[in-house]
């Protein structure tokens, strides 16, 4: 969409709308879109890379500002809307995520950090890691006991996104937090996640 031949946004009128005219002359009008799954991390900028630096920086800032305004003004459901941290929704450091996990009731492996240290990767057998998604307070994935389900719901509230992916594993009889993301892996969510999102768009 950032490569569209033209982008028109109409605000403050009875017919608020955003229209993208693509290279094949097709026009996408956002009033016709039922929902948006937002996976924008950075705005593509290949089309302005050859511009002088000052012009490139200005254009980049304008495109970023437009994306923030466009995604924030959409009348349809957006999974996930942009936030100050990222165009793709709330984004937190590994240390912040670990803090959320502890506050939510997950077990976590002990970590020793010095000034400037990053969080070391959690040493978990990939085969033992399970992925769940929290969408609007509903946990999607394999069945969990009540405490694990409540921990995931609480974690998603602290994370601040409408849709959150949470990876965890069971060690010594306790569910341990591994990682989380606002960028859901739909291959892992499969049909269950797709159906849940479809239901959410129709609510």
Helices and strands as residue ranges (DSSP letters): E 6-10, E 17-21, E 27-29, G 30-32, E 35-37, G 46-48, H 53-73, E 77-79, H 94-104, G 126-128, E 130-135, E 138-140, H 146-159, E 163-171, E 174-181, H 186-201
